Amino acid sequence: MKVLVVNAGSSSLKYQLFDTSDYTVKAKGICERIGEAMGVLDHKNLVKGTRTQKDMKIATHTDAVRIVIDALTDPEVGVISDMSEIEAVGHRIVHGGFYFSKSMLLNDEVLSKLELCHDFAPLHTGAHLQGIRGCLSVMPGVPQVLVFDTAFHQTMPPESYMYALPYEMYEKYHIRRYGAHGTSHRYVAGEMIKLLGGKAEGTKIITCHIGNGSSISAVKDGKVLDTSMGFTPLAGVLMGTRCGNIDPAIVPYIMDKEGMSTAEVAAFMNKKCGYLGITKGYSSDSRDLESAIANGPSDPHYELSNLAVNMLKHELKEFIGAYTALMNGLDALVFTAGLGENNPRLRKIVCADMDFFGIKLNDEVNDRTLRQSNIVKISADDSRVPVYVIPTDEELVIARDTEDIVNSIKK
């Protein structure tokens, strides 16, 4: 089955075309600057190893889908001869609220419920709806499947997902912990379970998805017991531009002192804090901070870059310790995503002084593990808890779910 995986953003549309006979990606790319004066298509034919970039007007997400289909079927740069070869479309959906605990075949009811999730993630949900409607317009009759980033976390017990607010807030507004990056956590936890023998029952795994946005999950018996992100992806550890967990009283205090509106303080906590805020606007990119740290005290950004990274280290250690206690043990620790896969120094300082938990790295293997596509064990031979770097593949999860659901309706 050929499955088109779509990830629609507010002004972009990413895509990958999978052949599920061997789960290879035949083509991938992105349409950017949708709705602007001039957009761009960046298309890669992975069969021929070619890349095509074109400037063009992309007024809407429907136009973007049409452009993607044209690229995929183009005699020169395409990988299929006709749109009819695409048997299904899988969509990445950031927030499914409390409505969705698994991937779903799109129908009118599912679409209506997705629209109700708008308040939970307004920027993302609006873009997802535009991408879905674009696919419906360009590919009518092709089954579409929605895969939710929040779904994997729906196994959390109430004591994990509830906040100590009046219960009416949960009943009226569904305020609770939802988590994020669930598709990534699900993938790497699944791969780790295979490495532990293939049976989910009895396993205790901590998965660390660390990137510009970061979250940590406790996965027991293959199910999420707790996760660091909350009602929104603002919660948890500090991130590139997000503050992570803070005392809630800080919010009205800053609003009063700075004269901010609710919208302004929300934008402030999401876009002006984290690495960017701690370094006084120097950078939200871990690579810049690591460069300043490597340069030493003579670099004007050394001190605050070092502080920001050490704060992240501290918070990651807190979550690893807390989740180990929560699960009454730990069978494996997994690092994934941009920083998790490609920042050996961060992994090293996070795992340092964790002897009590049985965590010990092989420094030589850890130091050379970055930008690799394979799974790597980075713990020492005498480490009681194995530590792995597992590259995430959210698109593969979406393709598999889409294939499974579409095949089930054919039976």
Sequence and secondary structure as in RCSB ss.txt:
>XXXX:A:sequence
MKVLVVNAGSSSLKYQLFDTSDYTVKAKGICERIGEAMGVLDHKNLVKGTRTQKDMKIATHTDAVRIVIDALTDP
EVGVISDMSEIEAVGHRIVHGGFYFSKSMLLNDEVLSKLELCHDFAPLHTGAHLQGIRGCLSVMPGVPQVLVFDT
AFHQTMPPESYMYALPYEMYEKYHIRRYGAHGTSHRYVAGEMIKLLGGKAEGTKIITCHIGNGSSISAVKDGKVL
DTSMGFTPLAGVLMGTRCGNIDPAIVPYIMDKEGMSTAEVAAFMNKKCGYLGITKGYSSDSRDLESAIANGPSDP
HYELSNLAVNMLKHELKEFIGAYTALMNGLDALVFTAGLGENNPRLRKIVCADMDFFGIKLNDEVNDRTLRQSNI
VKISADDSRVPVYVIPTDEELVIARDTEDIVNSIKK
>XXXX:A:secstr
 EEEEEEE SSEEEEEEEETTTTEEEEEEEEESTTSSSEEEEEEETTTTEEEEEEE   SHHHHHHHHHHHHH T
TT S S GGGEEEEEEEES  TTT SS EE  HHHHHHHHHTTTTSHHHHHHHHHHHHHHHHHSTTS EEEEETT
GGGGG  HHHH  SS HHHHHHH  S   S HHHHHHHHHHHHHHTTS  TT EEEEEE SSS EEEEEETTEEE
EES  SSTTSSS  SS   S  TTHHHHHHHHHT  HHHHHHHHHHSSHHHHHTTTS S HHHHHHHHHH TTST
THHHHHHHHHHHHHHHHHHHHHHHHHHTS SEEEEEHHHHHH HHHHHHHHTT GGGT  B HHHHHT  S SS 
EE B TT SS EEE    HHHHHHHHHHHHHHHHH 
